Amino acid sequence: MNSLTVVVSLALAAVTVPALVRSMRDAGATRHNYRDVLVAYPAGIAIPVVALFALLPLALVQELTGAKVFRGGVEPAVTYVVGISLLGLLDDLIGGGSGPRGLRGHARAVRRGVPSTGAIKAVGSLGLALFALSGQGRGHAEYLLGAGVLVVATNLFNLLDLRPGRSAKALVLLATALSVGALTVGPLWTLGVFVGPILVLLPLDLREVGMLGDTGSNAIGAVAGMWLVLTLSTTGQAIALGLMAAITVYGEFRSIARVIDRTPGLRWLDSLGRAHA
């Protein structure tokens, strides 16, 4: 019955996400993207919305029939991803496009006493990560390491989301590699309520119908972080944290987008399915 979470999530997303994106456009919830195309924004709000919708029938089936619908760990995963989405929504609503960018930009803003939604997201993300992983019997080092993986993955996927579909594609590649490498799809069932809206949003993002915003890219990063924590050993998490931190630091001083554009294989994957490559 674990697969029911993915099935319900996909079914609800197929009905809900396109309608929600259209409603956003009709209501004027839009923004110009990197090509100056007017798109629904932040369409990524569909990720927590559909996930919460999916909990209604899934929880009822589990409680009323006694079937084992939810896999262990789903409660902290939902808490973390939905919480991260709300922090991203705050940035989308009041952060503005002219605010500080990058870790250094937000740090400078805080030192000047300027309110920074990026700083709020950083502190809030850490609090959510520490809460989500608490009470699970982890050792102190493993607990702090897991929280670090969650926070850094969340931020990194937000950095990646500069072009349509980029963050969702990165999640699909990561999830596939982890599932094949570990020979398990367990995390898919744990995070299943988020799979539907992410996959249904992907073509809408690629066709420039809607833009994820920080609401969506942070949610995708949160799912990626949870997938890493649920799949990898302590050593694996330490390696993943080091790699993600290195990419994040590189992105502070150099353009990750330029690396993608200059690497043929990455450039092809990045442009795949995009309305205007």
DRENLO-940365 format. One record per residue (C-alpha): residue number from 1; chain; x negated, y, z. Coordinates in nm, 4 decimals. Layout:
PT, NUM, A, X, Y, Z
...
END
This chain:
PT, 1, A, 0.0000, 0.0000, 0.0000
PT, 2, A, -0.3034, 0.2321, 0.0238
PT, 3, A, -0.2721, 0.3072, -0.3489
PT, 4, A, 0.0743, 0.4507, -0.2878
PT, 5, A, -0.0834, 0.7776, -0.1749
PT, 6, A, -0.2407, 0.8272, -0.5185
PT, 7, A, 0.0738, 0.7189, -0.7054
PT, 8, A, 0.3004, 0.9554, -0.5103
PT, 9, A, 0.0479, 1.2384, -0.5352
PT, 10, A, 0.0197, 1.2018, -0.9125
PT, 11, A, 0.3977, 1.1793, -0.9599
PT, 12, A, 0.4670, 1.4874, -0.7494
PT, 13, A, 0.1814, 1.6796, -0.9097
PT, 14, A, 0.3066, 1.6055, -1.2611
PT, 15, A, 0.6404, 1.7650, -1.1734
PT, 16, A, 0.5309, 2.0367, -0.9318
PT, 17, A, 0.2016, 2.1781, -1.0599
PT, 18, A, 0.3092, 2.2993, -1.4087
PT, 19, A, 0.6266, 2.4514, -1.2642
PT, 20, A, 0.4337, 2.6234, -0.9859
PT, 21, A, 0.1799, 2.7672, -1.2290
PT, 22, A, 0.4584, 2.8975, -1.4542
PT, 23, A, 0.6298, 3.0545, -1.1541
PT, 24, A, 0.3065, 3.2271, -1.0576
PT, 25, A, 0.2723, 3.3761, -1.4044
PT, 26, A, 0.6357, 3.4901, -1.4049
PT, 27, A, 0.5918, 3.6496, -1.0615
PT, 28, A, 0.2818, 3.8389, -1.1716
PT, 29, A, 0.0385, 3.6316, -0.9637
PT, 30, A, -0.2282, 3.6556, -1.2317
PT, 31, A, -0.5862, 3.7644, -1.2906
PT, 32, A, -0.8132, 3.8039, -1.5921
PT, 33, A, -1.0671, 3.5244, -1.6231
PT, 34, A, -1.4253, 3.5397, -1.7541
PT, 35, A, -1.2974, 3.5840, -2.1122
PT, 36, A, -1.0458, 3.8499, -2.0045
PT, 37, A, -0.7549, 3.6083, -2.0552
PT, 38, A, -0.4658, 3.6655, -1.8159
PT, 39, A, -0.4075, 3.3433, -1.6189
PT, 40, A, -0.2068, 3.2325, -1.3155
PT, 41, A, -0.4078, 3.2931, -0.9982
PT, 42, A, -0.4836, 3.1306, -0.7619
PT, 43, A, -0.3466, 2.8150, -0.9218
PT, 44, A, -0.5521, 2.6102, -0.6752
PT, 45, A, -0.2796, 2.6664, -0.4154
PT, 46, A, -0.1094, 2.3700, -0.5841
PT, 47, A, -0.3647, 2.1356, -0.4225
PT, 48, A, -0.2554, 2.1805, -0.0588
PT, 49, A, 0.1093, 2.2327, -0.1595
PT, 50, A, 0.1376, 1.9004, -0.3429
PT, 51, A, -0.0610, 1.7213, -0.0728
PT, 52, A, 0.1812, 1.8432, 0.1934
PT, 53, A, 0.4793, 1.7495, -0.0250
PT, 54, A, 0.3341, 1.3999, -0.0652
PT, 55, A, 0.3089, 1.3532, 0.3098
PT, 56, A, 0.6884, 1.3666, 0.3417
PT, 57, A, 0.7804, 1.0427, 0.1583
PT, 58, A, 0.4555, 0.8694, 0.2543
PT, 59, A, 0.4981, 0.9313, 0.6265
PT, 60, A, 0.8613, 0.8199, 0.6113
PT, 61, A, 0.7707, 0.4966, 0.4317
PT, 62, A, 0.5012, 0.4162, 0.6855
PT, 63, A, 0.7093, 0.4917, 0.9917
PT, 64, A, 1.0429, 0.3487, 0.8762
PT, 65, A, 0.9174, 0.0333, 0.7047
PT, 66, A, 0.6079, -0.0447, 0.9072
PT, 67, A, 0.3962, -0.0581, 0.5908
PT, 68, A, 0.0338, 0.0543, 0.6162
PT, 69, A, 0.0423, 0.3506, 0.3790
PT, 70, A, -0.2289, 0.5765, 0.5187
PT, 71, A, -0.5879, 0.4633, 0.5428
PT, 72, A, -0.7887, 0.5500, 0.8523
PT, 73, A, -0.9348, 0.9004, 0.8474
PT, 74, A, -0.6547, 1.0619, 0.6484
PT, 75, A, -0.5520, 1.2930, 0.9343
PT, 76, A, -0.8886, 1.4719, 0.9702
PT, 77, A, -0.9258, 1.4775, 0.5904
PT, 78, A, -0.5900, 1.6517, 0.5448
PT, 79, A, -0.6698, 1.8918, 0.8278
PT, 80, A, -1.0029, 1.9874, 0.6768
PT, 81, A, -0.8980, 2.0205, 0.3123
PT, 82, A, -0.5754, 2.2122, 0.3815
PT, 83, A, -0.7527, 2.4383, 0.6296
PT, 84, A, -1.0285, 2.5103, 0.3797
PT, 85, A, -0.7676, 2.5920, 0.1150
PT, 86, A, -0.6126, 2.8529, 0.3438
PT, 87, A, -0.9530, 3.0124, 0.4039
PT, 88, A, -1.0039, 3.0230, 0.0274
PT, 89, A, -0.6604, 3.1786, -0.0168
PT, 90, A, -0.7624, 3.4558, 0.2233
PT, 91, A, -1.0619, 3.5285, 0.0010
PT, 92, A, -0.8441, 3.5244, -0.3122
PT, 93, A, -0.5885, 3.7618, -0.1628
PT, 94, A, -0.8116, 4.0202, 0.0035
PT, 95, A, -1.1701, 3.9354, -0.0896
PT, 96, A, -1.1473, 4.1103, -0.4248
PT, 97, A, -1.3810, 4.0743, -0.7190
PT, 98, A, -1.6069, 4.3615, -0.6109
PT, 99, A, -1.6945, 4.2304, -0.2636
PT, 100, A, -2.0299, 4.0849, -0.1544
PT, 101, A, -2.1456, 3.7702, -0.3319
PT, 102, A, -2.3632, 3.4837, -0.2186
PT, 103, A, -2.4902, 3.4024, 0.1272
PT, 104, A, -2.7267, 3.6983, 0.1303
PT, 105, A, -2.4554, 3.9406, 0.0196
PT, 106, A, -2.2192, 3.8307, 0.2928
PT, 107, A, -2.4971, 3.8382, 0.5532
PT, 108, A, -2.5843, 4.1957, 0.4572
PT, 109, A, -2.2173, 4.2940, 0.4795
PT, 110, A, -2.1896, 4.1487, 0.8299
PT, 111, A, -2.5042, 4.3311, 0.9419
PT, 112, A, -2.3523, 4.6586, 0.8165
PT, 113, A, -2.0325, 4.5847, 1.0077
PT, 114, A, -1.8341, 4.5430, 0.6853
PT, 115, A, -1.5567, 4.2789, 0.7009
PT, 116, A, -1.6540, 3.9834, 0.4841
PT, 117, A, -1.4112, 3.7115, 0.3863
PT, 118, A, -1.7147, 3.5010, 0.2956
PT, 119, A, -1.8376, 3.5185, 0.6535
PT, 120, A, -1.4891, 3.4325, 0.7789
PT, 121, A, -1.4847, 3.1317, 0.5468
PT, 122, A, -1.8275, 3.0185, 0.6659
PT, 123, A, -1.7349, 3.0305, 1.0350
PT, 124, A, -1.3886, 2.8870, 0.9746
PT, 125, A, -1.5281, 2.6046, 0.7583
PT, 126, A, -1.7765, 2.5074, 1.0284
PT, 127, A, -1.5030, 2.5054, 1.2917
PT, 128, A, -1.2806, 2.2899, 1.0725
PT, 129, A, -1.5663, 2.0508, 0.9928
PT, 130, A, -1.6592, 2.0087, 1.3591
PT, 131, A, -1.2957, 1.9490, 1.4508
PT, 132, A, -1.2268, 1.7085, 1.1635
PT, 133, A, -1.5197, 1.4840, 1.2552
PT, 134, A, -1.4715, 1.4992, 1.6312
PT, 135, A, -1.3570, 1.2053, 1.8422
PT, 136, A, -1.4649, 0.9405, 1.5912
PT, 137, A, -1.7469, 0.7813, 1.7892
PT, 138, A, -2.0321, 0.9378, 1.5947
PT, 139, A, -2.3641, 1.0036, 1.7636
PT, 140, A, -2.4566, 1.3674, 1.8154
PT, 141, A, -2.6988, 1.3792, 1.5209
PT, 142, A, -2.4591, 1.1950, 1.2890
PT, 143, A, -2.1749, 1.4245, 1.3937
PT, 144, A, -2.3696, 1.7431, 1.3208
PT, 145, A, -2.5060, 1.5971, 0.9977
PT, 146, A, -2.1557, 1.5118, 0.8747
PT, 147, A, -2.0318, 1.8605, 0.9557
PT, 148, A, -2.3238, 2.0047, 0.7611
PT, 149, A, -2.2379, 1.7900, 0.4592
PT, 150, A, -1.8765, 1.9088, 0.4666
PT, 151, A, -1.9619, 2.2787, 0.4922
PT, 152, A, -2.2412, 2.2794, 0.2325
PT, 153, A, -2.0377, 2.0725, -0.0179
PT, 154, A, -1.7428, 2.3088, 0.0227
PT, 155, A, -1.9613, 2.6110, -0.0508
PT, 156, A, -2.1511, 2.4471, -0.3365
PT, 157, A, -1.8390, 2.3537, -0.5320
PT, 158, A, -1.7190, 2.7107, -0.4911
PT, 159, A, -2.0481, 2.8301, -0.6440
PT, 160, A, -2.0009, 2.5912, -0.9363
PT, 161, A, -1.6543, 2.7157, -1.0248
PT, 162, A, -1.7558, 2.9917, -1.2654
PT, 163, A, -1.6057, 2.8274, -1.5720
PT, 164, A, -1.2745, 2.6444, -1.6269
PT, 165, A, -1.2769, 2.2825, -1.5144
PT, 166, A, -1.6326, 2.2819, -1.3831
PT, 167, A, -1.5676, 2.2048, -1.0165
PT, 168, A, -1.3024, 1.9385, -1.0856
PT, 169, A, -1.5297, 1.7654, -1.3387
PT, 170, A, -1.8124, 1.7684, -1.0860
PT, 171, A, -1.5825, 1.6044, -0.8307
PT, 172, A, -1.4763, 1.3334, -1.0770
PT, 173, A, -1.8406, 1.2576, -1.1599
PT, 174, A, -1.9407, 1.2535, -0.7933
PT, 175, A, -1.6480, 1.0337, -0.6881
PT, 176, A, -1.7152, 0.7902, -0.9720
PT, 177, A, -2.0852, 0.7661, -0.8873
PT, 178, A, -2.0144, 0.7134, -0.5171
PT, 179, A, -1.7464, 0.4518, -0.5833
PT, 180, A, -1.9664, 0.2562, -0.8243
PT, 181, A, -2.2775, 0.2916, -0.6115
PT, 182, A, -2.1083, 0.1855, -0.2881
PT, 183, A, -1.8738, -0.0652, -0.4569
PT, 184, A, -1.5751, 0.0767, -0.2728
PT, 185, A, -1.2733, 0.2916, -0.3536
PT, 186, A, -1.1744, 0.3298, 0.0107
PT, 187, A, -1.2263, 0.7087, 0.0152
PT, 188, A, -0.9937, 0.7380, -0.2857
PT, 189, A, -0.7077, 0.6059, -0.0744
PT, 190, A, -0.7998, 0.8279, 0.2208
PT, 191, A, -0.8075, 1.1382, -0.0001
PT, 192, A, -0.5354, 1.0195, -0.2363
PT, 193, A, -0.2845, 1.2960, -0.1603
PT, 194, A, -0.5271, 1.5475, -0.3163
PT, 195, A, -0.6098, 1.3438, -0.6263
PT, 196, A, -0.2838, 1.4159, -0.8105
PT, 197, A, -0.2896, 1.7968, -0.8022
PT, 198, A, -0.6635, 1.8127, -0.8796
PT, 199, A, -0.6246, 1.5935, -1.1881
PT, 200, A, -0.3083, 1.7690, -1.3096
PT, 201, A, -0.4664, 2.1117, -1.2580
PT, 202, A, -0.7763, 2.0156, -1.4571
PT, 203, A, -0.6219, 2.0435, -1.8084
PT, 204, A, -0.4347, 2.3613, -1.7076
PT, 205, A, -0.7640, 2.5083, -1.5901
PT, 206, A, -0.9444, 2.3994, -1.9070
PT, 207, A, -0.6732, 2.5475, -2.1313
PT, 208, A, -0.6907, 2.8756, -1.9338
PT, 209, A, -0.3307, 2.8543, -1.8163
PT, 210, A, -0.4273, 2.8910, -1.4509
PT, 211, A, -0.7430, 2.9684, -1.2554
PT, 212, A, -0.8227, 2.7768, -0.9375
PT, 213, A, -0.9627, 3.0656, -0.7380
PT, 214, A, -1.1445, 3.0035, -0.4123
PT, 215, A, -0.8270, 2.8350, -0.2880
PT, 216, A, -0.8755, 2.5538, -0.5377
PT, 217, A, -1.2534, 2.5355, -0.5707
PT, 218, A, -1.2989, 2.5288, -0.1932
PT, 219, A, -1.0363, 2.2550, -0.1645
PT, 220, A, -1.2185, 2.0508, -0.4295
PT, 221, A, -1.5467, 2.1061, -0.2449
PT, 222, A, -1.3821, 1.9947, 0.0787
PT, 223, A, -1.2617, 1.6747, -0.0904
PT, 224, A, -1.6139, 1.6194, -0.2272
PT, 225, A, -1.7658, 1.6671, 0.1173
PT, 226, A, -1.5195, 1.4257, 0.2740
PT, 227, A, -1.5912, 1.1714, -0.0006
PT, 228, A, -1.9630, 1.1929, 0.0758
PT, 229, A, -1.9123, 1.1533, 0.4510
PT, 230, A, -1.6719, 0.8609, 0.4077
PT, 231, A, -1.9016, 0.6790, 0.1637
PT, 232, A, -2.2635, 0.7404, 0.2606
PT, 233, A, -2.4749, 0.6140, 0.5447
PT, 234, A, -2.6496, 0.8577, 0.7765
PT, 235, A, -2.9592, 0.8447, 0.5568
PT, 236, A, -2.7511, 0.8962, 0.2446
PT, 237, A, -2.5769, 1.1953, 0.4000
PT, 238, A, -2.9118, 1.3477, 0.4956
PT, 239, A, -3.0358, 1.3120, 0.1363
PT, 240, A, -2.7104, 1.4546, -0.0023
PT, 241, A, -2.7262, 1.7473, 0.2390
PT, 242, A, -3.0848, 1.8232, 0.1376
PT, 243, A, -3.0015, 1.8131, -0.2338
PT, 244, A, -2.6912, 2.0287, -0.1980
PT, 245, A, -2.8726, 2.2796, 0.0224
PT, 246, A, -3.1535, 2.3026, -0.2334
PT, 247, A, -2.9052, 2.3684, -0.5164
PT, 248, A, -2.7271, 2.6274, -0.3030
PT, 249, A, -3.0518, 2.8104, -0.2238
PT, 250, A, -3.1493, 2.7948, -0.5920
PT, 251, A, -2.8142, 2.9501, -0.6794
PT, 252, A, -2.8923, 3.2424, -0.4487
PT, 253, A, -3.1914, 3.3415, -0.6619
PT, 254, A, -3.1272, 3.1865, -1.0033
PT, 255, A, -2.8237, 3.1094, -1.2170
PT, 256, A, -2.6935, 2.7538, -1.1928
PT, 257, A, -2.4779, 2.8297, -1.4979
PT, 258, A, -2.7898, 2.8971, -1.7060
PT, 259, A, -2.9351, 2.5598, -1.6078
PT, 260, A, -2.6138, 2.3937, -1.7254
PT, 261, A, -2.6137, 2.5910, -2.0507
PT, 262, A, -2.9778, 2.5007, -2.1221
PT, 263, A, -2.9370, 2.1271, -2.0559
PT, 264, A, -2.7727, 1.9532, -2.3565
PT, 265, A, -2.6007, 1.6722, -2.1632
PT, 266, A, -2.4740, 1.9023, -1.8897
PT, 267, A, -2.3646, 2.1611, -2.1464
PT, 268, A, -2.1619, 1.9007, -2.3354
PT, 269, A, -1.9920, 1.7729, -2.0193
PT, 270, A, -1.9261, 2.1257, -1.9014
PT, 271, A, -1.7589, 2.2333, -2.2261
PT, 272, A, -1.5647, 1.9071, -2.2757
PT, 273, A, -1.1940, 1.9804, -2.3047
PT, 274, A, -1.2317, 2.3559, -2.2622
PT, 275, A, -1.0140, 2.5743, -2.4803
PT, 276, A, -1.3087, 2.7940, -2.5780
PT, 277, A, -1.6500, 2.6427, -2.5142
END
